[in-house]
Each structure stands twice: as C-alpha cells, then as structure tokens.
Amino acid sequence: MAENSKIEWTDHTFNPWVGCTKVSPGCQHCYAETLMDHRYHKVTWGPQGTRIRTAKQYWRKPVKWNMTWWVECEVCHLRQVFNEHGRCPKCQHPMVATMRRVRQRVFCGSLCDVFEDRDEIRDWRLELFGLIEQTPNLDWLLLTKRPENIERMIPWCGFEKPIPTNIWWGFSAENQKEFDSRIPIMESFSRIYHQTYFVSVEPLLGPVDVSSWLDEIDLGDEEHSCWSSPIDWVICGGESGPDARPMNPEWARSLLDQCREADVPFFFKQWGEWLPKSHMWYAGLKEDLTFKKKPIPFGDETMLPVGKHRSGNFLDGLEWQEFPK
C-alpha cells in the first residue's frame, strides 16, 4: 500500500480495503494473498474469507496528493514533487528548466478488487467513489477482473450526474479466454462512457490477440461517426514469485506488434521470475550465472530463473514504457 509506488506504470497505489477471491488462472499465485494472508495474516482470502478496511489516516493520503504539484523531467522522465529551487535527483538537471507538470496516477486495488461483489464492502466502495470525486487532480486507475460488475456498482449510471473524468477503467486478461470473456463488457461500457480504457495482460500466460479490438468502431449515429476501441493502453508482464510460470517472449512480441500497428501505447512492465537466455546481456547478467532452479526450454528460447529484480524490463533491447495521452 505504497505512496510513490514501485509499480512502474503508476505513481501511487491505494487500497481502500484488503482481501479478495481468486477468479481466474492469473490469480493462482496471487502476490496479495501471499503477502497479506499467508505472511502477515491480516485477512483470510477467498469467498468465505475476510475484508479489512484500511485506516482513516491512510484514506487521507490521496487528498494530500491531490494538492501536490507533480512534474516529469523531460530529460530522464522521472516523476516527482516540484521544487523550483531543486534539481532532478536522477539526472541533476534543474527542475525549472526541464520539468513539465503532470497528473499523478493512482492505481486503486493492488490488494483487492474494487468490483468484488460482497455486502461488507458496498459502503466502502461508495466512500471510495466520493474520494475520487474529491480528488480531481489525480487519475484513478481502477483495475478489475470483474468488469461485468462495474456498471451496476458505480453510483453515476442512470443519473444525470456524469462519471468523473479522472477515472481510467482497466481489466486484467492473462490469456485469450479471459480476454475474450471480458472485452465485450468493456466495449459496451466504452460506447456510453467515453473515457480512458486499458487492459493489463499480466501475468501473460499464453498468446493473446487483441488486434480486432484496436480498430475504430463505427457507432452509426450522427453525433459520433466513430469511436475508438475500449483499449487505449496495453500493459504486459511476466509472473513473479517462487512458483511463477514463464512467459514466452513471442507472446510479448506479438502484443507489442499489435499495438504498434494500431498506434496504441504499450507498456512492458517486467519479465518476472523467468528471463529468456537471449536477454541476459540486456539485463546485465553474465553467462556463467548459477541458478537454484533448472532453466527450462520454452519455444525457441531457454528460460532462466533469475528472479524479478534481475530480469529487468528490456524487450529485445528496448524499454517500452508508453502511456495514453
């Protein structure tokens, strides 16, 4: 539950409560369950488990973020609090000369799912939506494995009061089956509510074809001749942790190619536990490296169990860290 998050595609994480239930293959080695249930014993995971609301003091953090001026260095792209007399701590360029103002991104739900259907979190979810309205200078990234619940759980549908424009709607899709089942729901929602939509293909457990959903969709009315697809951004990454499953590099390359063809931003977050042998040089690793587990063949590659902190995020020698405009 971090301020200034270590998750590469956000600035902060915020969890209104803790706890969830596994719903698909991507949940098998859930890091949140491992951390908050097995290690810290804060909650019990699963449908018969518990959900714990986070502290009132913690809930006040987004209000403070909302009042803070953040900037991004145009030289090294580090995002940070603005200080007119300071320098960028990464590249040492003066802030006044090289910084542009940016909106802070808040990933909401790294230890829960905002749209899980449980009675005890209903009021907490309404409080969360009130907090989102109270912080218009923040972009709230709501990522879910349950997009079918969004429309009936948000308080703005069916009323004249519009949905806050600072919400980005995201869904997870670790394989083709989950993507195919969830994307029509988001597409239907996006036809009505024209906001930012993204898909997190992490952990990537198989090839996923998103290309047919990256084209413009004709709405067939006079007001809107067409509307872009419900995918404004694709996040991709491999699984981490001791039992992580490897990600075939061809799956990641395919997603990158699909996004480049459609001019959709692509963010490659991590390789995770397993790194292709062909990428050792990009990760700064030596050929004589020893491993606790055996490397495994995967397609045309040999996957090495180097761990998340050493595998890095270079895909064929480049970092792909693109964002929606």
N, C-alpha and C positions, 0 to 999 in steps of 0.2 A: 504494500500500500504506500507507494512512493511519491514524494514530491521530487520533481526533476527526475523523472523515471529513467531506468536503464533500458526500457523497451525502446528500440531505435526509432520507431515511427511515431512516437508521441513525446510530449514534454512532461506530462504528469500522468499518474494513474490515480483513480479514485474508486473506492469500493463502498457503496452505501451500506452493504452488508456482506457477510461471508458465508459461503456454503452453496452447494449445487447438487445436481443429479446428472449422471452420465447418460447421454442420449445417442451417441454415435461412435464409430471406430476411433475418431480423433480424441475421444475422451479416455481411451484405455489407460494411458499413462499420465493422467491429469496432474500437472505440477502443483496446482492449487490444492488438490486433495492430499497429495504427498506432504505439502508444507503445512497446511492448516489443520488437517485431520491427523495424519499419521505421526508427524513430527511434533507439532505444538499442541495437539489435542484441544483446539479451540472449538471445533464443530465436529459433527458426525455427518459424513457425506451420504448422499442417496435419498430416495423418496421418503424414507422413514427417519431421516436424519434431522439435524437442527440447522437453523439460520440465525446468525448473530448480527444485530445492527451495530455498526461502528459508532464510535464515541461522538458526542455533540461537538467537542473541540475539533475533532477531525473533520466534521462536516463544515466547519467554518473556513477551512483552508481554501476551497475554491473561491470564496468571496474575497479573500486576500489576493489570490492570483488575478482575479478579475480587475483589481485596482492597480496591478503592477504593469509597468511598461516593459515589454519584452522586445528584443531586437535579434536579428540574424546577421552575422558577419558575412559580407559579400565576398570575402576572400576565402575563408575556410568553412563557412556555413554553420558555425557554432551558434546555437540559440541560447540566449541568456538575458538576465535583467540588465536594463540600460543604466549606464553610469557615464554621464557626459565628460567626466574627467579621467575615465579609465581606458584601459586597453583590452583587446581581446586576449583572454588567458591562453588561447591556443596558438594564435599566430602573431600576437603582440601588435597588431595594427590598432591605431587609435579608434575608439568607438564612434566618435563624432564623424569621422571621415568615411568609415567603412560599414556602418550599420544601417539596416533598414528595419522599420517597425513591422512586427508580425503579430498574428493572433496566436495565443497559446492553445495547443491541442491537449485535450484531456481524454484519455482512454478510460471509459467507465465500465468496470466489470471484469477485472483481471482475476478476481477470486469469487465471482458469482456470475449469474446470468440475469440481467435486469428483467427479462421477459419469461422467467420461470413462473409457472402457474401454481402459486401457493398462497393460501389465505393470509399467513402471518406477515408476508412482505408487501401486501397490497397498499397499506398506508405508507410504508417506507418508500415505495415506488412513486406515489403521489408527491411525497416530500422531495424526492429527487427531481421530479419534473418542475416543481416550484423553484428549486435551487438552480436548475438550468435556465429558467426564465429570469432569475435574479442575477445571472452572470452572462450578459450578452456579449462581453468581450472575449469569452472563451469558446472554442469549438469543441463540442462534446461528441466523442466518437463512441457510439453505442453499438457494441459488437455482440451478436447473439447466435445461438444455434437453434433458436425458436422463432423465426420470423413470422410464422403463422399466428403468433400471439400479439404482434405489435399493434395492429390497428384497434383491437378491442381493449388494449390495456393503456393506450395513451389517452389523456383527457381532452385532446383537441378535436378528435374526429366527431363529425356530426354537429359541430358548433361553428359559429361564425368566427370565433377566436382562432387565429392561424397558428400552425405549428411554428415554434421558434426556429428562425433560420440558422441558428448556431448548432443544430444537430446534424451530425453525419450518421447515416444509417448503414450498419455493416452486418454481414453474416459470414459464418465460417463454413467452409466446404473442403473437407480433406480428401475427397475422391469424387469421381464423376457421379456416382449415385446420389451423394448428399448435395452436390451442386445442382443436379437436375431436379431434385425434390424441392429445393429452397429458392432457386432463382425465379420461378414463375410468381411466387408470392411477392418477392421484392419488385419484380417488374410491374405487377398490378398496382402495388403501392406507389411506385415512382410515377405512374401515369397521372396520379391525382396530386401527389405532393412532390413538387419539383425541387429537390434538394440534392445534397451530395450523397452518393451511394458507393459502397466499397465491399469487396469480398476478400477475406483472409483465407488463403489456401495454405493453412499451416495447422498441424504438420501435414505436409504433402505426402500422401500415402499411395498415390497412383497417378497416372496421366489424367489431366483434366482439360477438356476442350471447352473454352468459354467464348470462342470466336463468334458464334452466331448471335451472341448477346452483346457484342461490342459495336454492332452497326446501329445506325439511326433507325428508330421505329416510327412509322407513319401513324399518326393519331387520327387522321382522316376528318379533321374539323377545321373550321375557318380560323379559329383563334390560334391554334398551333398546327402548322403544317407538318411538323415532325418533332420528335422529342428523342434525345439521346438515350442510350440504354441505361439500365439500372446499375451499370458498372462504370464508375468514374475513376476507379483506382483498384489495383490488384496488389495484394501483399502475399508474398510467397516465402516459405521457410521450411527447414527440416526439423525433425523432432530432437529434443534434448533429454538428458537424463540417463540413468544406468540401463534402462530397458528400451531405449529409443530404437525405433525402426529406421533403416536408412532410406534416403531419398535418392532416387535415380537422377543423375544430372540431366538426362534427356527430358524428364518431366518439367524441370525448372526452365530449361532452354525453350521448350515448346511454349510455355506460358509467356516468357519474355518475347518470343517471336510474334505471338498473337497480339500482345499489347502494342508492340512497335508497329505492326501492320495497321492497327486501328488508331494509333496515336493516343493510347490510354496509358497514364502513368503506372510504372511498375516498380515495386519496392521488394528487393531481395533481402530479407531480414537476416538469415543465418543458414549455415549448413547443419548446425546442430551437433549431435554426437559423432556423426559419420562424415568424413571428408573424402572426396574422390582422390585417389593417388595422383592423378594428373594435376591436382590443385595444390600439392604440397608446397611448391615454390611460391605460389601466390600467398599462402598462409605463413610463409617464412619458416617452414619446417624442413629438417634435414632428412635425407634418405635413410640414415641409419637409426631412425627413431624406433623405440621399442614400445610394445603395446601390452596392456593387461588382458585384452581380448583378441581373438584372431581376426585379421582382416577377412572380408567376405567378397566374393565376386558378385557383381550386380550389373547385368547387361554387359556393356563393353568396358566397364570400369571395375577397379578394385576399390572397395570402400574401407577406409581406415578408421578405427575407433579412437580418434584423437581428443574428443571432448569439445563441448561448445566453445569454451574460452580460447581454444587453439585453432579451431576450424575456420573461424572468420566468416566473412560475407562476400568474398570475391567470387563472381560467377564468370568463368573464362577470362580472368584477369581484370575485370572491371567491377566497380561498386555500382549497383543500381539502387538509388535511393530517391526515387521520384515521388512527387506529391501532386494531388489535384490543385489546380489554380484557385 
